[in-house]
């Protein structure tokens, strides 16, 4: 299964405001989703939408 991850302008604006450590953690998580379809423990919101949860509160 191949996963397509789209970065919206809103995401990019938010992402660019983060510090480098947080950016690297998020990039790593997105890469695991792309490469292995590993979402971790998402919260299903309905209608095919889910929210990624982070243990560190992000």
Secondary structure as GFF3:
##gff-version 3
##sequence-region A 1 58
A	DSSP	alpha_helix	9	16	.	.	.	ID=ss1
A	DSSP	alpha_helix	20	36	.	.	.	ID=ss2
A	DSSP	beta_strand	43	46	.	.	.	ID=ss3
A	DSSP	beta_strand	49	51	.	.	.	ID=ss4
###
